[in-house]
Amino acid sequence: MERLRIDKWLWAARFYKTRSLASEEIVKGRVQINAQDAKPSRDVKVGDTVVIRQGPVIRTVTVLGISQQRGPATVAQAMYAETPDSIRDRERGAEQRRLAGEPAQTIEHGRPTKRDRRDIEKARDDRWRMSIDP
């Protein structure tokens, strides 16, 4: 077998859990073959370059083998080779995400307490009263 649909290949290579998930991602434009947007029915052959975007991770792989069956992970990993640039970029992105601060920790104060709310309302009322009085 020389060619296989890209959705089947992505499923067999274990990039996506189901073939329908692979098709959805392809339709959303998250998969390219040889620098061109793909359709689920597009054929992939040995030697093609496939770019796959999964969340913040972008992988560039070269197709080394084709299989219609989804086999064990070791067999699936033999079906492609990730480019050195892709590996370096993926590791750099993982390191940046690991070092990035937790967004929730940037909030200094949480939700106001009942006492805080009363103080805010009192200050608001006092300010309005002061502007009305001559």
C-alpha positions as CSV (number, residue, x, y, z in Angstrom):
1,M,0.0,0.0,0.0
2,E,1.5,3.3,-1.1
3,R,-1.2,5.9,-0.1
4,L,-3.7,6.3,2.7
5,R,-6.3,8.9,3.7
6,I,-4.8,11.4,6.1
7,D,-7.5,10.9,8.7
8,K,-6.9,7.2,8.8
9,W,-3.1,7.7,9.0
10,L,-3.4,10.2,11.9
11,W,-5.6,7.7,13.7
12,A,-3.3,4.8,13.0
13,A,-0.2,6.8,14.1
14,R,-2.0,7.6,17.3
15,F,-2.1,11.4,17.0
16,Y,-5.9,11.2,17.7
17,K,-8.0,8.7,19.6
18,T,-10.6,8.3,16.9
19,R,-10.8,8.8,13.2
20,S,-13.7,11.2,13.6
21,L,-11.6,13.4,15.9
22,A,-8.8,13.4,13.3
23,S,-11.4,14.4,10.6
24,E,-12.7,17.3,12.7
25,E,-9.2,18.6,13.4
26,I,-8.4,18.4,9.7
27,V,-11.6,20.3,8.7
28,K,-10.7,23.0,11.3
29,G,-7.5,23.6,9.4
30,R,-5.1,22.2,12.1
31,V,-3.4,19.7,9.8
32,Q,-1.3,20.5,6.7
33,I,0.3,18.2,4.2
34,N,3.4,19.6,2.4
35,A,2.5,23.2,3.5
36,Q,-1.0,22.9,2.1
37,D,-4.3,22.7,4.0
38,A,-5.6,19.2,4.0
39,K,-9.1,17.6,3.7
40,P,-9.9,14.3,5.5
41,S,-9.9,12.5,2.1
42,R,-6.5,13.7,1.1
43,D,-4.0,10.9,0.5
44,V,-0.7,10.8,2.4
45,K,2.4,8.9,1.1
46,V,5.8,8.0,2.4
47,G,8.0,11.1,2.4
48,D,5.2,13.7,2.9
49,T,5.6,16.3,5.6
50,V,2.6,16.7,7.9
51,V,2.2,19.7,10.3
52,I,-0.2,18.9,13.2
53,R,-1.4,21.5,15.7
54,Q,-2.7,20.1,18.9
55,G,-3.5,23.0,21.3
56,P,-0.3,25.0,21.8
57,V,1.9,22.2,20.4
58,I,2.8,22.2,16.8
59,R,4.4,19.1,15.4
60,T,6.1,18.6,12.1
61,V,6.6,15.0,11.1
62,T,7.8,13.1,8.1
63,V,5.8,10.1,7.0
64,L,7.9,6.9,7.2
65,G,5.3,4.3,6.9
66,I,1.6,3.6,6.2
67,S,-0.8,1.3,8.0
68,Q,-4.5,1.0,7.9
69,Q,-4.7,-0.7,11.3
70,R,-4.2,1.0,14.6
71,G,-1.5,-1.0,16.3
72,P,0.6,-0.6,19.5
73,A,2.3,2.7,20.3
74,T,5.7,1.3,19.3
75,V,4.4,0.4,15.8
76,A,2.7,3.8,15.5
77,Q,5.9,5.7,16.4
78,A,7.7,3.9,13.6
79,M,5.3,5.4,11.1
80,Y,6.7,8.9,11.4
81,A,9.8,10.9,12.4
82,E,9.5,14.2,14.0
83,T,11.8,16.9,12.6
84,P,14.6,18.2,14.9
85,D,13.3,21.8,14.7
86,S,9.8,20.5,15.7
87,I,11.3,18.7,18.7
88,R,13.3,21.7,19.8
89,D,10.3,24.1,19.5
90,R,8.0,21.7,21.3
91,E,10.5,21.3,24.2
92,R,11.0,25.1,24.3
93,G,7.2,25.6,24.5
94,A,6.9,23.0,27.2
95,E,9.6,24.8,29.2
96,Q,7.9,28.2,28.8
97,R,4.6,26.8,29.9
98,R,6.2,25.1,32.9
99,L,7.9,28.3,34.0
100,A,4.9,30.6,33.4
101,G,3.1,31.7,36.5
102,E,-0.3,30.5,37.4
103,P,-2.9,33.1,36.3
104,A,-4.9,32.7,39.5
105,Q,-1.9,33.7,41.6
106,T,-1.7,37.1,39.9
107,I,-5.0,38.1,41.7
108,E,-3.9,39.8,44.9
109,H,-7.3,39.8,46.5
110,G,-10.1,37.4,46.0
111,R,-13.7,38.1,46.3
112,P,-14.6,40.8,48.8
113,T,-15.8,39.7,52.2
114,K,-19.0,40.9,53.7
115,R,-17.1,43.4,55.8
116,D,-15.3,44.7,52.6
117,R,-18.6,45.0,50.8
118,R,-20.1,47.1,53.6
119,D,-17.0,49.3,53.7
120,I,-17.3,49.8,49.9
121,E,-20.9,50.6,50.1
122,K,-20.4,53.0,53.0
123,A,-17.6,54.9,51.1
124,R,-19.8,55.1,48.1
125,D,-22.8,56.4,50.1
126,D,-20.6,59.0,51.9
127,R,-19.1,60.2,48.7
128,W,-22.6,60.7,47.2
129,R,-23.9,62.5,50.3
130,M,-20.9,64.8,50.3
131,S,-21.6,65.9,46.7
132,I,-25.2,66.6,47.4
133,D,-24.8,68.7,50.5
134,P,-23.9,72.4,49.9
